[in-house]
């Protein structure tokens, strides 16, 4: 974890933490701190089978209240395609936490120009206790 000492312009590494161990892929992370100081990491997880099927899950992991542990990983989105929310999770001024994500129906390296994808928004209105996934955002052509 990285912290910035009070009054300092530089960040320093406190320690290295393993948030989630997985035999498949765990990638495309996003991190946020809520208005009440809770911290979350959101990432894409794929088992070997999901990778072959070009599917995956968005997994959310909260930090313990004392800041010492990452706890209770849970799937917040699963479906066709591979969801990616790398670096998109943020806390808004009104306290809502949002994470826009793209659901690709092919791996980026293999996508054609007409490959299907959709944009959705993962949202929490209660400091991360519950989460909802919105319907795909209409695309303007």
C-alpha positions as CSV (number, residue, x, y, z in Angstrom):
1,X,0.0,0.0,0.0
2,X,1.1,3.5,-0.7
3,X,0.6,6.5,1.7
4,X,1.5,10.1,1.6
5,X,2.7,11.5,4.9
6,X,0.9,14.6,6.1
7,X,2.3,17.7,4.5
8,X,4.5,15.7,2.0
9,X,4.4,15.9,-1.7
10,X,5.7,12.4,-2.2
11,X,4.2,8.9,-1.7
12,X,5.9,6.1,0.1
13,X,5.3,2.3,0.1
14,X,4.2,1.0,3.5
15,X,4.0,-2.6,2.6
16,X,3.0,-5.0,-0.1
17,X,-0.4,-6.6,0.4
18,X,-2.0,-9.6,-1.4
19,X,-5.6,-8.7,-1.9
20,X,-6.7,-11.8,-3.7
21,X,-5.0,-15.0,-4.8
22,X,-6.4,-16.7,-7.8
23,X,-5.2,-19.5,-10.1
24,X,-6.7,-17.8,-13.2
25,X,-6.5,-14.2,-14.1
26,X,-7.1,-11.3,-11.7
27,X,-6.6,-8.0,-13.6
28,X,-7.8,-4.6,-14.6
29,X,-8.1,-3.2,-11.0
30,X,-9.7,0.0,-9.8
31,X,-9.4,1.4,-6.2
32,X,-11.4,3.9,-4.3
33,X,-11.9,5.3,-0.8
34,X,-15.4,6.2,0.2
35,X,-16.6,9.4,2.0
36,X,-16.5,7.5,5.3
37,X,-13.0,6.2,4.6
38,X,-13.8,2.7,3.5
39,X,-11.5,1.3,0.8
40,X,-12.4,-1.0,-2.1
41,X,-10.7,-2.8,-4.9
42,X,-12.6,-3.9,-8.0
43,X,-11.1,-6.1,-10.6
44,X,-11.8,-8.6,-13.4
45,X,-11.4,-12.3,-12.5
46,X,-11.3,-15.1,-15.0
47,X,-11.0,-18.8,-14.4
48,X,-9.3,-20.9,-17.1
49,X,-12.7,-22.0,-18.3
50,X,-14.0,-18.4,-18.4
51,X,-11.0,-17.3,-20.4
52,X,-11.7,-20.0,-23.0
53,X,-15.4,-18.9,-23.1
54,X,-14.4,-15.2,-23.2
55,X,-16.4,-14.5,-20.0
56,X,-15.4,-13.1,-16.6
57,X,-16.6,-11.6,-13.3
58,X,-16.2,-8.3,-11.6
59,X,-15.0,-8.9,-8.1
60,X,-15.2,-6.4,-5.3
61,X,-12.9,-6.7,-2.2
62,X,-13.4,-4.3,0.8
63,X,-10.7,-3.4,3.2
64,X,-11.3,-4.2,6.9
65,X,-12.3,-1.3,9.1
66,X,-8.9,-1.4,10.9
67,X,-7.2,-1.3,7.5
68,X,-5.2,-4.4,8.1
69,X,-7.0,-6.9,5.9
70,X,-8.8,-7.3,2.6
71,X,-12.0,-9.2,3.3
72,X,-15.0,-11.0,1.7
73,X,-14.4,-10.8,-2.0
74,X,-17.7,-11.0,-3.8
75,X,-18.8,-11.1,-7.4
76,X,-20.8,-8.0,-8.3
77,X,-21.2,-8.7,-12.0
78,X,-21.1,-11.8,-14.1
79,X,-22.4,-12.4,-17.6
80,X,-21.5,-12.8,-21.2
81,X,-18.3,-11.1,-22.2
82,X,-15.3,-9.9,-20.1
83,X,-16.0,-6.9,-17.9
84,X,-13.3,-4.3,-17.5
85,X,-13.3,-1.5,-15.0
86,X,-9.6,-0.6,-14.8
87,X,-9.1,2.6,-12.8
88,X,-12.7,3.8,-13.2
89,X,-14.0,3.4,-9.6
90,X,-14.6,6.7,-7.8
91,X,-16.5,8.3,-5.0
92,X,-18.7,11.3,-6.1
93,X,-19.3,14.4,-4.0
94,X,-22.8,13.1,-3.0
95,X,-21.2,9.9,-1.5
96,X,-22.2,7.6,-4.3
97,X,-19.5,5.2,-5.5
98,X,-19.5,4.4,-9.2
99,X,-17.5,2.3,-11.5
100,X,-18.3,2.5,-15.2
101,X,-17.2,-0.7,-17.0
102,X,-17.1,-2.1,-20.4
103,X,-18.3,-5.6,-21.2
104,X,-16.5,-6.9,-24.2
105,X,-17.6,-10.0,-26.1
106,X,-14.0,-10.7,-27.2
107,X,-10.5,-10.2,-25.9
108,X,-9.1,-6.8,-26.9
109,X,-6.3,-8.4,-28.9
110,X,-8.8,-10.3,-31.0
111,X,-11.7,-7.8,-31.3
112,X,-12.8,-6.6,-34.7
113,X,-14.0,-3.1,-35.4
114,X,-17.6,-4.4,-35.3
115,X,-17.3,-6.4,-32.1
116,X,-20.1,-6.1,-29.6
117,X,-19.5,-4.3,-26.3
118,X,-21.6,-2.4,-23.8
119,X,-21.0,0.3,-21.2
120,X,-22.6,-0.1,-17.8
121,X,-22.2,1.5,-14.4
122,X,-21.8,-0.3,-11.1
123,X,-23.1,1.9,-8.3
124,X,-23.4,2.0,-4.5
125,X,-25.5,4.6,-2.6
126,X,-24.8,3.3,0.9
127,X,-21.0,3.5,1.3
128,X,-20.4,0.1,-0.4
129,X,-22.8,-2.1,1.5
130,X,-25.0,-2.9,-1.5
131,X,-24.3,-2.6,-5.2
132,X,-26.4,-2.4,-8.4
133,X,-25.5,-2.7,-12.0
134,X,-27.3,-0.4,-14.4
135,X,-28.6,-1.4,-17.8
136,X,-26.3,-0.9,-20.8
137,X,-25.8,2.8,-21.7
138,X,-27.3,3.6,-25.1
139,X,-24.6,4.1,-27.7
140,X,-24.8,7.1,-30.1
141,X,-23.8,6.3,-33.7
